[in-house]
């Protein structure tokens, strides 16, 4: 039986990935900061699907947290076959309104942790000539809007570049770029959502279903909804200064987690 490790696994897209992977018969390693929620989620998935669900309490904003997950991903005796780098957050406020410490924490979680965990996982996967990594980014990667969008653009570029370098190795890497998803993301960040049109909201479980299909097809980039595929097509043609104004009016952060 294969094993999947999911970060940010207690809510939102991470929890949806855990549900889907457990239903498909994968054993799980669930990673998050809240031990109580982790254990509740793990017990529920074990009872419902009969899989093994381990927990790893780790804060990916800290060196200790990243190192703990790196160590688990490097364990050749208990290999991880699929890594889902989902942990992330948003900051409320425009540039210079957000404390620098919070901006740097975002870069550590969204960029440094993704780089290090992907590297730790892929080394063993390449030796075994099988495995996969899903790095959760956002459609914010394609619009000019603050540190969040910049960090997600890094995730996309890193993932697609690494996927090219590993072509033919049996290891698949994919950047997942959802739009607005009905999760706790905006509430945790203190962001209002009243100005976001209803058609822009996605369901987390449907999102994960589409993402898994794209991963199976070998795609390095997944924008898992026809509405957002069309919207991103328009984004490629629109002037960047216009895009900045639009994203400001529809909410500073496209929050997938």
Backbone torsions as a table, in degrees:
resi	resn	phi	psi	omega
1	UNK	NA	136.4	-178.4
2	UNK	-82.0	162.1	-178.4
3	UNK	-124.8	136.4	176.3
4	UNK	-119.1	140.8	175.4
5	UNK	-113.8	128.5	-176.7
6	UNK	-124.0	123.9	174.6
7	UNK	-92.8	153.9	-174.8
8	UNK	60.6	46.0	-165.5
9	UNK	-90.2	-1.9	-172.9
10	UNK	-92.6	-9.0	-177.4
11	UNK	-154.5	165.6	170.9
12	UNK	59.7	-137.9	-176.8
13	UNK	-64.2	-37.7	179.1
14	UNK	-60.8	-45.0	178.1
15	UNK	-65.2	-36.3	178.2
16	UNK	-65.9	-40.3	175.2
17	UNK	-61.5	-44.1	-179.4
18	UNK	-61.3	-43.0	178.9
19	UNK	-61.8	-47.0	-177.7
20	UNK	-64.5	-44.8	-177.7
21	UNK	-67.6	-37.8	176.7
22	UNK	-65.0	-41.6	178.2
23	UNK	-63.0	-30.3	178.3
24	UNK	-81.7	-2.9	175.5
25	UNK	94.7	13.6	176.7
26	UNK	-83.4	137.3	164.5
27	UNK	-69.0	156.6	-172.9
28	UNK	-130.0	148.9	163.2
29	UNK	-120.8	114.7	-176.1
30	UNK	-100.8	128.1	-175.8
31	UNK	-119.0	130.1	174.2
32	UNK	-169.2	180.0	-178.2
33	UNK	-88.6	-27.9	-172.7
34	UNK	-93.4	104.6	-175.4
35	UNK	-64.0	-40.2	-178.1
36	UNK	-61.9	-47.6	178.5
37	UNK	-64.0	-39.3	178.5
38	UNK	-58.9	-48.2	-176.1
39	UNK	-67.7	-37.1	176.8
40	UNK	-62.7	-45.6	-179.0
41	UNK	-65.6	-42.7	179.8
42	UNK	-62.4	-43.9	-179.6
43	UNK	-64.4	-40.5	179.2
44	UNK	-62.6	-44.4	-178.9
45	UNK	-68.9	-37.5	176.8
46	UNK	-63.8	-46.4	-178.0
47	UNK	-66.5	-37.0	-175.8
48	UNK	-78.5	-37.2	-170.8
49	UNK	-117.9	-6.2	177.6
50	UNK	70.9	23.2	178.8
51	UNK	-101.2	164.7	174.0
52	UNK	-86.9	129.5	-178.5
53	UNK	-129.2	102.0	177.1
54	UNK	-88.8	161.2	179.3
55	UNK	-123.2	145.7	176.1
56	UNK	-136.0	108.6	-179.3
57	UNK	-81.3	117.8	-176.9
58	UNK	-155.2	137.4	174.9
59	UNK	-102.3	110.6	-175.4
60	UNK	-76.7	2.8	171.0
61	UNK	-87.3	0.4	-178.6
62	UNK	-122.4	154.3	176.8
63	UNK	-61.1	-42.5	-178.3
64	UNK	-62.7	-40.2	-179.5
65	UNK	-65.8	-46.1	179.2
66	UNK	-62.8	-44.0	-178.3
67	UNK	-62.2	-37.0	-179.9
68	UNK	-64.4	-40.9	179.5
69	UNK	-73.2	-38.2	174.5
70	UNK	-55.3	-44.5	-178.7
71	UNK	-61.5	-42.8	179.3
72	UNK	-66.0	-39.9	-179.8
73	UNK	-67.9	-23.6	-178.1
74	UNK	-90.9	-0.5	-177.2
75	UNK	-74.8	102.4	-176.9
76	UNK	-69.9	-20.9	179.5
77	UNK	-76.5	-25.3	178.6
78	UNK	-130.5	71.8	-171.2
79	UNK	-66.7	148.0	173.2
80	UNK	-99.7	126.2	-176.0
81	UNK	-94.7	-23.8	178.8
82	UNK	-141.7	126.6	175.5
83	UNK	-110.3	130.7	173.8
84	UNK	-116.6	104.1	176.7
85	UNK	-84.9	94.9	-174.2
86	UNK	-113.5	-20.9	-173.7
87	UNK	-56.8	137.3	179.5
88	UNK	179.5	173.2	-178.4
89	UNK	-160.0	170.8	176.2
90	UNK	-121.3	154.0	174.1
91	UNK	-110.0	135.9	177.8
92	UNK	-86.0	128.6	177.7
93	UNK	124.7	158.2	179.5
94	UNK	-88.2	174.1	179.9
95	UNK	-55.3	134.8	-175.9
96	UNK	78.8	-11.3	172.2
97	UNK	-86.5	-27.7	-178.9
98	UNK	-87.5	130.9	178.3
99	UNK	-56.8	141.4	-178.5
100	UNK	-57.8	-36.2	179.1
101	UNK	-60.1	-37.9	179.2
102	UNK	-70.2	-37.8	177.7
103	UNK	-63.7	-43.0	-179.6
104	UNK	-68.1	-34.5	175.7
105	UNK	-63.6	-39.8	177.6
106	UNK	-60.8	-43.0	179.0
107	UNK	-65.1	-35.1	178.8
108	UNK	-65.8	-43.9	-178.4
109	UNK	-73.5	-46.4	-173.3
110	UNK	-79.6	-29.1	-174.1
111	UNK	-114.2	-60.8	-177.0
112	UNK	-60.9	-46.5	-179.5
113	UNK	-63.1	-42.2	179.3
114	UNK	-62.7	-44.0	178.4
115	UNK	-60.5	-50.3	-174.8
116	UNK	-70.6	-40.8	-179.1
117	UNK	-70.8	-39.4	176.2
118	UNK	-61.1	-45.3	-179.9
119	UNK	-61.8	-44.3	-179.7
120	UNK	-62.3	-40.1	-178.3
121	UNK	-72.7	-42.6	-171.0
122	UNK	-70.8	-28.7	179.7
123	UNK	-56.5	-49.9	179.1
124	UNK	-70.7	-37.9	178.7
125	UNK	-60.4	-41.3	-179.2
126	UNK	-64.9	-38.6	177.1
127	UNK	-64.0	-38.3	-180.0
128	UNK	-83.3	-10.8	179.9
129	UNK	61.8	35.4	173.9
130	UNK	-163.7	151.4	177.1
131	UNK	142.9	172.7	-178.6
132	UNK	-154.2	153.6	176.9
133	UNK	-133.9	129.0	172.0
134	UNK	-113.0	116.3	176.0
135	UNK	-102.7	114.9	-176.2
136	UNK	-78.5	115.0	176.7
137	UNK	-107.6	-129.3	-177.3
138	UNK	-176.4	156.2	171.7
139	UNK	-65.5	-14.7	174.1
140	UNK	-61.0	-18.2	177.7
141	UNK	-62.2	-20.5	-172.7
142	UNK	-105.2	5.6	179.2
143	UNK	-128.0	148.7	-176.6
144	UNK	-81.8	92.2	-175.4
145	UNK	-151.2	82.1	165.3
146	UNK	74.2	-175.8	-175.7
147	UNK	-64.4	-36.2	179.8
148	UNK	-59.7	-53.8	-179.9
149	UNK	-61.6	-39.6	179.4
150	UNK	-63.4	-41.2	-179.9
151	UNK	-67.1	-36.2	179.1
152	UNK	-74.0	-30.8	173.5
153	UNK	-63.5	-39.0	175.9
154	UNK	-60.6	-43.7	179.9
155	UNK	-58.6	-43.9	-179.5
156	UNK	-63.4	-49.6	-177.4
157	UNK	-64.7	-42.8	178.2
158	UNK	-61.3	-47.3	-176.2
159	UNK	-64.7	-45.4	-178.9
160	UNK	-68.0	-36.0	176.8
161	UNK	-66.0	-44.7	178.3
162	UNK	-64.7	-36.8	178.1
163	UNK	-61.4	-40.8	177.3
164	UNK	-64.7	-42.5	-179.7
165	UNK	-64.0	-28.8	-176.6
166	UNK	-99.9	8.7	179.5
167	UNK	-55.8	132.2	179.8
168	UNK	85.3	-0.6	-177.9
169	UNK	-88.3	-12.2	-174.3
170	UNK	91.4	-1.3	-179.9
171	UNK	-106.5	129.7	-180.0
172	UNK	-108.6	134.6	175.0
173	UNK	-123.7	137.3	-177.8
174	UNK	-143.2	133.4	170.8
175	UNK	-92.2	125.4	-179.9
176	UNK	-100.7	123.3	-174.2
177	UNK	-121.6	82.2	175.5
178	UNK	-80.9	168.5	170.5
179	UNK	-97.9	-137.6	178.7
180	UNK	-73.0	126.3	-178.5
181	UNK	-122.3	139.4	-179.0
182	UNK	-74.8	93.1	178.8
183	UNK	-139.0	-169.2	178.2
184	UNK	-87.8	2.3	-171.1
185	UNK	-54.8	-54.0	-175.1
186	UNK	-68.8	-37.1	179.0
187	UNK	-63.5	-43.8	179.3
188	UNK	-61.9	-35.0	-178.8
189	UNK	-84.1	-4.6	-178.9
190	UNK	72.5	28.8	-177.7
191	UNK	-100.5	135.6	174.6
192	UNK	-76.4	152.9	-179.1
193	UNK	-126.1	7.2	-175.1
194	UNK	-64.5	-26.4	-176.9
195	UNK	-90.4	6.7	-179.5
196	UNK	-95.2	120.5	-178.5
197	UNK	-58.6	146.6	-177.4
198	UNK	-59.7	-32.8	-176.5
199	UNK	-68.7	-15.7	-177.1
200	UNK	-84.3	-8.4	-176.6
201	UNK	-86.0	138.5	179.2
202	UNK	-116.1	155.4	175.6
203	UNK	-91.7	132.2	-174.4
204	UNK	-62.1	-40.8	-178.6
205	UNK	-67.8	-41.4	176.3
206	UNK	-64.0	-38.0	177.5
207	UNK	-59.4	-46.3	-178.7
208	UNK	-66.0	-40.2	177.1
209	UNK	-56.8	-46.2	179.9
210	UNK	-65.7	-39.3	-179.9
211	UNK	-63.8	-42.6	-179.8
212	UNK	-65.0	-35.4	175.9
213	UNK	-65.3	-42.6	179.3
214	UNK	-65.6	-38.1	177.1
215	UNK	-63.1	-42.8	178.9
216	UNK	-63.3	-29.7	178.2
217	UNK	-79.0	-6.3	179.4
218	UNK	82.8	20.2	-179.8
219	UNK	-78.4	143.5	178.2
220	UNK	-94.6	-8.9	177.8
221	UNK	-139.0	130.5	179.3
222	UNK	-127.4	118.7	169.2
223	UNK	-113.1	94.9	-160.5
224	UNK	-88.1	53.1	172.9
225	UNK	-169.5	133.8	-178.5
226	UNK	-57.9	-33.5	-179.8
227	UNK	-63.8	-43.9	-179.6
228	UNK	-76.1	-31.2	173.6
229	UNK	-59.2	-44.5	178.7
230	UNK	-65.5	-42.6	-179.2
231	UNK	-62.9	-41.1	179.4
232	UNK	-69.1	-27.4	173.0
233	UNK	-63.9	-40.3	176.7
234	UNK	-67.4	-39.1	-179.0
235	UNK	-58.2	-38.6	-178.6
236	UNK	-62.7	-26.7	-176.0
237	UNK	-97.4	-18.3	-173.6
238	UNK	-82.6	146.1	175.2
239	UNK	-59.8	140.8	-174.5
240	UNK	-66.6	-31.3	178.1
241	UNK	-68.3	-31.3	175.3
242	UNK	-69.0	-40.2	-179.6
243	UNK	-62.4	-38.6	179.3
244	UNK	-60.0	-40.3	178.1
245	UNK	-67.9	-38.9	-179.9
246	UNK	-65.5	-46.7	-178.7
247	UNK	-66.4	-29.8	176.6
248	UNK	-64.8	-39.2	-178.1
249	UNK	-75.9	-27.7	-176.5
250	UNK	-96.3	6.0	178.9
251	UNK	117.7	131.6	-171.5
252	UNK	-64.5	-34.1	-175.0
253	UNK	-118.9	128.7	164.8
254	UNK	-81.5	107.2	-170.3
255	UNK	-105.7	107.5	-178.9
256	UNK	-86.3	-27.6	-166.9
257	UNK	-75.0	NA	NA
